[in-house]
Amino acid sequence: MKAVIGLVLAFALGFACRAFGIPSPAPPVIMGALLVMAMTIGYVLVDRYVAAHPAQHKADCGGPSGLAPSASHREAVAVQGGPASGSQRP
């Protein structure tokens, strides 16, 4: 249904632009139209690929602080005087 609505809207917009003499918001040559189509197809394919494959390095990604969870854990341990700070407890 979305595709039909998109086609009807595209033809209506193209007709209105032609009828009122407004420059068309689409590329005037076939190469420009093919470029737009290729970019759209590429975007859709990459979006589907990324959605279907989970992130492999999610643990390395920073959170709100920008630090990876492993780095923020080491920092918290260092502040508390744990083994990462260099202090040895007897």
N, CA, C and O atoms as CSV, one atom per row, in Angstrom:
chain,resi,resn,atom,element,x,y,z
A,1,MET,N,N,0.819,-1.195,0.000
A,1,MET,CA,C,0.000,0.000,0.000
A,1,MET,C,C,0.870,1.269,0.000
A,1,MET,O,O,0.556,2.256,-0.666
A,2,LYS,N,N,1.974,1.214,0.768
A,2,LYS,CA,C,2.858,2.375,0.806
A,2,LYS,C,C,3.443,2.679,-0.568
A,2,LYS,O,O,3.582,3.841,-0.948
A,3,ALA,N,N,3.782,1.630,-1.307
A,3,ALA,CA,C,4.361,1.829,-2.643
A,3,ALA,C,C,3.357,2.492,-3.575
A,3,ALA,O,O,3.727,3.370,-4.354
A,4,VAL,N,N,2.104,2.088,-3.507
A,4,VAL,CA,C,1.062,2.681,-4.358
A,4,VAL,C,C,0.865,4.150,-3.993
A,4,VAL,O,O,0.760,5.001,-4.875
A,5,ILE,N,N,0.816,4.447,-2.701
A,5,ILE,CA,C,0.667,5.839,-2.263
A,5,ILE,C,C,1.865,6.661,-2.717
A,5,ILE,O,O,1.706,7.803,-3.149
A,6,GLY,N,N,3.066,6.089,-2.622
A,6,GLY,CA,C,4.266,6.793,-3.069
A,6,GLY,C,C,4.249,7.085,-4.560
A,6,GLY,O,O,4.617,8.183,-4.978
A,7,LEU,N,N,3.826,6.117,-5.369
A,7,LEU,CA,C,3.755,6.333,-6.816
A,7,LEU,C,C,2.703,7.378,-7.179
A,7,LEU,O,O,2.945,8.246,-8.017
A,8,VAL,N,N,1.538,7.291,-6.546
A,8,VAL,CA,C,0.482,8.279,-6.822
A,8,VAL,C,C,0.955,9.677,-6.432
A,8,VAL,O,O,0.748,10.633,-7.180
A,9,LEU,N,N,1.585,9.801,-5.273
A,9,LEU,CA,C,2.087,11.103,-4.834
A,9,LEU,C,C,3.174,11.623,-5.774
A,9,LEU,O,O,3.211,12.815,-6.082
A,10,ALA,N,N,4.059,10.735,-6.232
A,10,ALA,CA,C,5.122,11.154,-7.148
A,10,ALA,C,C,4.554,11.656,-8.469
A,10,ALA,O,O,4.980,12.694,-8.975
A,11,PHE,N,N,3.588,10.919,-9.031
A,11,PHE,CA,C,2.988,11.359,-10.287
A,11,PHE,C,C,2.183,12.649,-10.105
A,11,PHE,O,O,2.192,13.513,-10.982
A,12,ALA,N,N,1.491,12.780,-8.975
A,12,ALA,CA,C,0.718,14.008,-8.720
A,12,ALA,C,C,1.653,15.204,-8.583
A,12,ALA,O,O,1.371,16.277,-9.115
A,13,LEU,N,N,2.753,15.025,-7.881
A,13,LEU,CA,C,3.721,16.114,-7.715
A,13,LEU,C,C,4.361,16.478,-9.050
A,13,LEU,O,O,4.524,17.657,-9.367
A,14,GLY,N,N,4.722,15.461,-9.829
A,14,GLY,CA,C,5.294,15.729,-11.149
A,14,GLY,C,C,4.318,16.450,-12.068
A,14,GLY,O,O,4.704,17.365,-12.796
A,15,PHE,N,N,3.046,16.036,-12.034
A,15,PHE,CA,C,2.026,16.693,-12.839
A,15,PHE,C,C,1.828,18.143,-12.405
A,15,PHE,O,O,1.732,19.036,-13.247
A,16,ALA,N,N,1.768,18.378,-11.106
A,16,ALA,CA,C,1.578,19.743,-10.595
A,16,ALA,C,C,2.761,20.632,-10.974
A,16,ALA,O,O,2.572,21.789,-11.350
A,17,CYS,N,N,3.968,20.103,-10.879
A,17,CYS,CA,C,5.149,20.884,-11.257
A,17,CYS,C,C,5.119,21.233,-12.742
A,17,CYS,O,O,5.467,22.351,-13.123
A,18,ARG,N,N,4.707,20.286,-13.580
A,18,ARG,CA,C,4.644,20.522,-15.019
A,18,ARG,C,C,3.524,21.520,-15.343
A,18,ARG,O,O,3.713,22.413,-16.170
A,19,ALA,N,N,2.369,21.374,-14.701
A,19,ALA,CA,C,1.218,22.230,-14.990
A,19,ALA,C,C,1.465,23.679,-14.587
A,19,ALA,O,O,1.035,24.599,-15.284
A,20,PHE,N,N,2.155,23.889,-13.463
A,20,PHE,CA,C,2.366,25.254,-12.974
A,20,PHE,C,C,3.721,25.827,-13.358
A,20,PHE,O,O,4.041,26.955,-12.980
A,21,GLY,N,N,4.521,25.071,-14.101
A,21,GLY,CA,C,5.813,25.562,-14.578
A,21,GLY,C,C,6.875,25.638,-13.487
A,21,GLY,O,O,7.845,26.384,-13.615
A,22,ILE,N,N,6.697,24.882,-12.434
A,22,ILE,CA,C,7.670,24.855,-11.346
A,22,ILE,C,C,8.761,23.855,-11.724
A,22,ILE,O,O,8.456,22.771,-12.222
A,23,PRO,N,N,10.022,24.203,-11.496
A,23,PRO,CA,C,11.090,23.233,-11.796
A,23,PRO,C,C,10.883,21.947,-10.997
A,23,PRO,O,O,10.604,21.989,-9.799
A,24,SER,N,N,11.018,20.840,-11.651
A,24,SER,CA,C,10.793,19.543,-11.017
A,24,SER,C,C,11.866,19.253,-9.974
A,24,SER,O,O,13.042,19.527,-10.210
A,25,PRO,N,N,11.474,18.699,-8.817
A,25,PRO,CA,C,12.471,18.374,-7.792
A,25,PRO,C,C,13.186,17.067,-8.070
A,25,PRO,O,O,13.817,16.511,-7.171
A,26,ALA,N,N,13.106,16.563,-9.292
A,26,ALA,CA,C,13.761,15.309,-9.659
A,26,ALA,C,C,14.848,15.589,-10.689
A,26,ALA,O,O,14.796,16.607,-11.379
A,27,PRO,N,N,15.829,14.700,-10.800
A,27,PRO,CA,C,16.868,14.896,-11.805
A,27,PRO,C,C,16.278,14.856,-13.214
A,27,PRO,O,O,15.426,14.013,-13.494
A,28,PRO,N,N,16.710,15.746,-14.105
A,28,PRO,CA,C,16.117,15.829,-15.436
A,28,PRO,C,C,16.614,14.757,-16.416
A,28,PRO,O,O,16.017,14.580,-17.477
A,29,VAL,N,N,17.672,14.055,-16.088
A,29,VAL,CA,C,18.205,13.051,-17.007
A,29,VAL,C,C,18.161,11.674,-16.356
A,29,VAL,O,O,18.068,11.549,-15.135
A,30,ILE,N,N,18.228,10.651,-17.188
A,30,ILE,CA,C,18.094,9.283,-16.693
A,30,ILE,C,C,19.245,8.910,-15.768
A,30,ILE,O,O,19.036,8.154,-14.819
A,31,MET,N,N,20.441,9.408,-16.010
A,31,MET,CA,C,21.582,9.071,-15.141
A,31,MET,C,C,21.364,9.604,-13.725
A,31,MET,O,O,21.714,8.930,-12.756
A,32,GLY,N,N,20.799,10.787,-13.592
A,32,GLY,CA,C,20.509,11.334,-12.272
A,32,GLY,C,C,19.461,10.507,-11.552
A,32,GLY,O,O,19.568,10.252,-10.352
A,33,ALA,N,N,18.437,10.086,-12.302
A,33,ALA,CA,C,17.388,9.258,-11.710
A,33,ALA,C,C,17.954,7.902,-11.287
A,33,ALA,O,O,17.594,7.384,-10.230
A,34,LEU,N,N,18.833,7.329,-12.101
A,34,LEU,CA,C,19.447,6.054,-11.731
A,34,LEU,C,C,20.346,6.199,-10.503
A,34,LEU,O,O,20.422,5.288,-9.678
A,35,LEU,N,N,21.028,7.341,-10.379
A,35,LEU,CA,C,21.861,7.587,-9.212
A,35,LEU,C,C,21.010,7.650,-7.946
A,35,LEU,O,O,21.366,7.062,-6.924
A,36,VAL,N,N,19.887,8.364,-8.015
A,36,VAL,CA,C,18.989,8.448,-6.866
A,36,VAL,C,C,18.455,7.067,-6.513
A,36,VAL,O,O,18.379,6.711,-5.337
A,37,MET,N,N,18.088,6.291,-7.523
A,37,MET,CA,C,17.575,4.943,-7.281
A,37,MET,C,C,18.652,4.049,-6.657
A,37,MET,O,O,18.365,3.296,-5.727
A,38,ALA,N,N,19.878,4.127,-7.160
A,38,ALA,CA,C,20.965,3.306,-6.623
A,38,ALA,C,C,21.262,3.670,-5.172
A,38,ALA,O,O,21.499,2.785,-4.349
A,39,MET,N,N,21.252,4.952,-4.854
A,39,MET,CA,C,21.497,5.379,-3.475
A,39,MET,C,C,20.383,4.889,-2.552
A,39,MET,O,O,20.650,4.454,-1.432
A,40,THR,N,N,19.148,4.957,-3.014
A,40,THR,CA,C,18.018,4.508,-2.204
A,40,THR,C,C,18.092,3.002,-1.970
A,40,THR,O,O,17.894,2.540,-0.846
A,41,ILE,N,N,18.373,2.241,-3.011
A,41,ILE,CA,C,18.473,0.788,-2.867
A,41,ILE,C,C,19.632,0.426,-1.943
A,41,ILE,O,O,19.499,-0.468,-1.108
A,42,GLY,N,N,20.750,1.103,-2.081
A,42,GLY,CA,C,21.889,0.854,-1.201
A,42,GLY,C,C,21.562,1.141,0.246
A,42,GLY,O,O,21.926,0.368,1.132
A,43,TYR,N,N,20.885,2.237,0.495
A,43,TYR,CA,C,20.500,2.590,1.865
A,43,TYR,C,C,19.578,1.524,2.452
A,43,TYR,O,O,19.770,1.104,3.593
A,44,VAL,N,N,18.586,1.085,1.690
A,44,VAL,CA,C,17.641,0.078,2.172
A,44,VAL,C,C,18.348,-1.245,2.446
A,44,VAL,O,O,18.087,-1.880,3.468
A,45,LEU,N,N,19.235,-1.670,1.552
A,45,LEU,CA,C,19.949,-2.939,1.736
A,45,LEU,C,C,20.858,-2.901,2.966
A,45,LEU,O,O,20.882,-3.855,3.743
A,46,VAL,N,N,21.598,-1.821,3.148
A,46,VAL,CA,C,22.473,-1.712,4.310
A,46,VAL,C,C,21.647,-1.657,5.595
A,46,VAL,O,O,22.034,-2.255,6.599
A,47,ASP,N,N,20.529,-0.958,5.577
A,47,ASP,CA,C,19.665,-0.885,6.750
A,47,ASP,C,C,19.156,-2.275,7.133
A,47,ASP,O,O,19.144,-2.626,8.313
A,48,ARG,N,N,18.740,-3.061,6.152
A,48,ARG,CA,C,18.260,-4.423,6.428
A,48,ARG,C,C,19.400,-5.313,6.924
A,48,ARG,O,O,19.196,-6.122,7.829
A,49,TYR,N,N,20.588,-5.177,6.350
A,49,TYR,CA,C,21.734,-5.978,6.771
A,49,TYR,C,C,22.112,-5.663,8.219
A,49,TYR,O,O,22.327,-6.572,9.020
A,50,VAL,N,N,22.190,-4.383,8.546
A,50,VAL,CA,C,22.583,-3.980,9.896
A,50,VAL,C,C,21.531,-4.416,10.916
A,50,VAL,O,O,21.876,-4.818,12.027
A,51,ALA,N,N,20.270,-4.340,10.551
A,51,ALA,CA,C,19.209,-4.752,11.472
A,51,ALA,C,C,19.224,-6.257,11.712
A,51,ALA,O,O,18.835,-6.708,12.790
A,52,ALA,N,N,19.663,-7.043,10.734
A,52,ALA,CA,C,19.650,-8.498,10.852
A,52,ALA,C,C,20.901,-9.056,11.529
A,52,ALA,O,O,20.874,-10.192,12.003
A,53,HIS,N,N,21.985,-8.303,11.588
A,53,HIS,CA,C,23.234,-8.782,12.165
A,53,HIS,C,C,23.566,-7.967,13.416
A,53,HIS,O,O,23.719,-6.748,13.336
A,54,PRO,N,N,23.677,-8.627,14.567
A,54,PRO,CA,C,23.982,-7.892,15.797
A,54,PRO,C,C,25.404,-7.329,15.773
A,54,PRO,O,O,26.274,-7.833,15.063
A,55,ALA,N,N,25.616,-6.301,16.545
A,55,ALA,CA,C,26.928,-5.665,16.622
A,55,ALA,C,C,27.933,-6.636,17.231
A,55,ALA,O,O,27.641,-7.279,18.239
A,56,GLN,N,N,29.110,-6.745,16.629
A,56,GLN,CA,C,30.125,-7.672,17.118
A,56,GLN,C,C,31.009,-7.050,18.196
A,56,GLN,O,O,31.611,-7.774,18.990
A,57,HIS,N,N,31.094,-5.748,18.235
A,57,HIS,CA,C,31.972,-5.062,19.183
A,57,HIS,C,C,31.168,-4.170,20.118
A,57,HIS,O,O,31.605,-3.077,20.478
A,58,LYS,N,N,29.992,-4.644,20.506
A,58,LYS,CA,C,29.121,-3.848,21.362
A,58,LYS,C,C,29.777,-3.555,22.714
A,58,LYS,O,O,29.575,-2.483,23.285
A,59,ALA,N,N,30.558,-4.504,23.220
A,59,ALA,CA,C,31.204,-4.306,24.526
A,59,ALA,C,C,32.243,-3.194,24.484
A,59,ALA,O,O,32.570,-2.618,25.522
A,60,ASP,N,N,32.765,-2.885,23.307
A,60,ASP,CA,C,33.776,-1.839,23.190
A,60,ASP,C,C,33.182,-0.452,23.016
A,60,ASP,O,O,33.909,0.541,23.054
A,61,CYS,N,N,31.869,-0.369,22.826
A,61,CYS,CA,C,31.225,0.916,22.572
A,61,CYS,C,C,31.009,1.673,23.879
A,61,CYS,O,O,30.655,1.085,24.901
A,62,GLY,N,N,31.223,2.956,23.830
A,62,GLY,CA,C,31.055,3.779,25.015
A,62,GLY,C,C,29.601,4.103,25.279
A,62,GLY,O,O,28.786,4.140,24.357
A,63,GLY,N,N,29.284,4.334,26.513
A,63,GLY,CA,C,27.933,4.726,26.908
A,63,GLY,C,C,27.829,6.233,26.967
A,63,GLY,O,O,28.506,6.933,26.215
A,64,PRO,N,N,26.983,6.745,27.858
A,64,PRO,CA,C,26.811,8.194,27.966
A,64,PRO,C,C,28.093,8.926,28.326
A,64,PRO,O,O,28.266,10.087,27.955
A,65,SER,N,N,29.002,8.259,29.051
A,65,SER,CA,C,30.257,8.907,29.436
A,65,SER,C,C,31.280,8.877,28.306
A,65,SER,O,O,32.267,9.611,28.337
A,66,GLY,N,N,31.042,8.020,27.300
A,66,GLY,CA,C,31.984,7.880,26.203
A,66,GLY,C,C,33.017,6.808,26.456
A,66,GLY,O,O,33.822,6.505,25.575
A,67,LEU,N,N,33.013,6.230,27.640
A,67,LEU,CA,C,33.969,5.177,27.971
A,67,LEU,C,C,33.327,3.812,27.783
A,67,LEU,O,O,32.130,3.638,28.009
A,68,ALA,N,N,34.132,2.857,27.371
A,68,ALA,CA,C,33.652,1.480,27.269
A,68,ALA,C,C,33.376,0.956,28.671
A,68,ALA,O,O,33.995,1.423,29.627
A,69,PRO,N,N,32.459,-0.007,28.823
A,69,PRO,CA,C,32.162,-0.533,30.163
A,69,PRO,C,C,33.404,-1.045,30.889
A,69,PRO,O,O,33.515,-0.870,32.102
A,70,SER,N,N,34.336,-1.668,30.180
A,70,SER,CA,C,35.550,-2.165,30.838
A,70,SER,C,C,36.407,-1.008,31.346
A,70,SER,O,O,36.995,-1.114,32.422
A,71,ALA,N,N,36.491,0.079,30.610
A,71,ALA,CA,C,37.280,1.233,31.038
A,71,ALA,C,C,36.619,1.941,32.210
A,71,ALA,O,O,37.305,2.375,33.135
A,72,SER,N,N,35.309,2.063,32.186
A,72,SER,CA,C,34.620,2.751,33.282
A,72,SER,C,C,34.695,1.909,34.554
A,72,SER,O,O,34.730,2.457,35.655
A,73,HIS,N,N,34.721,0.562,34.411
A,73,HIS,CA,C,34.864,-0.300,35.588
A,73,HIS,C,C,36.252,-0.125,36.206
A,73,HIS,O,O,36.374,-0.021,37.427
A,74,ARG,N,N,37.292,-0.092,35.381
A,74,ARG,CA,C,38.653,0.118,35.893
A,74,ARG,C,C,38.767,1.465,36.577
A,74,ARG,O,O,39.440,1.598,37.599
A,75,GLU,N,N,38.099,2.476,36.003
A,75,GLU,CA,C,38.160,3.808,36.593
A,75,GLU,C,C,37.470,3.824,37.955
A,75,GLU,O,O,37.966,4.445,38.895
A,76,ALA,N,N,36.334,3.148,38.066
A,76,ALA,CA,C,35.607,3.107,39.330
A,76,ALA,C,C,36.404,2.359,40.388
A,76,ALA,O,O,36.420,2.761,41.551
A,77,VAL,N,N,37.065,1.278,39.998
A,77,VAL,CA,C,37.878,0.515,40.940
A,77,VAL,C,C,39.062,1.357,41.387
A,77,VAL,O,O,39.420,1.312,42.564
A,78,ALA,N,N,39.681,2.119,40.502
A,78,ALA,CA,C,40.826,2.956,40.847
A,78,ALA,C,C,40.427,4.040,41.835
A,78,ALA,O,O,41.194,4.350,42.747
A,79,VAL,N,N,39.254,4.620,41.676
A,79,VAL,CA,C,38.781,5.677,42.577
A,79,VAL,C,C,38.534,5.106,43.970
A,79,VAL,O,O,38.758,5.792,44.968
A,80,GLN,N,N,38.073,3.854,44.047
A,80,GLN,CA,C,37.769,3.226,45.329
A,80,GLN,C,C,39.013,2.652,46.006
A,80,GLN,O,O,38.931,2.169,47.135
A,81,GLY,N,N,40.143,2.699,45.342
A,81,GLY,CA,C,41.370,2.191,45.939
A,81,GLY,C,C,41.558,0.708,45.738
A,81,GLY,O,O,42.200,0.043,46.551
A,82,GLY,N,N,41.010,0.190,44.678
A,82,GLY,CA,C,41.122,-1.237,44.380
A,82,GLY,C,C,42.439,-1.568,43.734
A,82,GLY,O,O,43.338,-0.729,43.690
A,83,PRO,N,N,42.571,-2.796,43.225
A,83,PRO,CA,C,43.826,-3.253,42.629
A,83,PRO,C,C,44.285,-2.432,41.439
A,83,PRO,O,O,45.485,-2.363,41.173
A,84,ALA,N,N,43.379,-1.814,40.724
A,84,ALA,CA,C,43.774,-1.038,39.545
A,84,ALA,C,C,44.492,0.246,39.924
A,84,ALA,O,O,45.187,0.818,39.085
A,85,SER,N,N,44.350,0.724,41.169
A,85,SER,CA,C,44.987,1.979,41.571
A,85,SER,C,C,46.423,1.783,42.008
A,85,SER,O,O,47.153,2.756,42.197
A,86,GLY,N,N,46.842,0.528,42.172
A,86,GLY,CA,C,48.214,0.283,42.558
A,86,GLY,C,C,48.376,0.063,44.040
A,86,GLY,O,O,49.462,-0.323,44.474
A,87,SER,N,N,47.354,0.289,44.840
A,87,SER,CA,C,47.483,0.071,46.274
A,87,SER,C,C,47.249,-1.388,46.594
A,87,SER,O,O,46.307,-1.999,46.091
A,88,GLN,N,N,48.091,-1.938,47.417
A,88,GLN,CA,C,47.982,-3.331,47.817
A,88,GLN,C,C,47.440,-3.384,49.241
A,88,GLN,O,O,47.973,-2.738,50.144
A,89,ARG,N,N,46.397,-4.146,49.429
A,89,ARG,CA,C,45.861,-4.313,50.779
A,89,ARG,C,C,46.424,-5.603,51.376
A,89,ARG,O,O,46.540,-6.612,50.680
A,90,PRO,N,N,46.775,-5.569,52.670
A,90,PRO,CA,C,47.365,-6.768,53.284
A,90,PRO,C,C,46.356,-7.875,53.498
A,90,PRO,O,O,46.706,-8.941,54.004
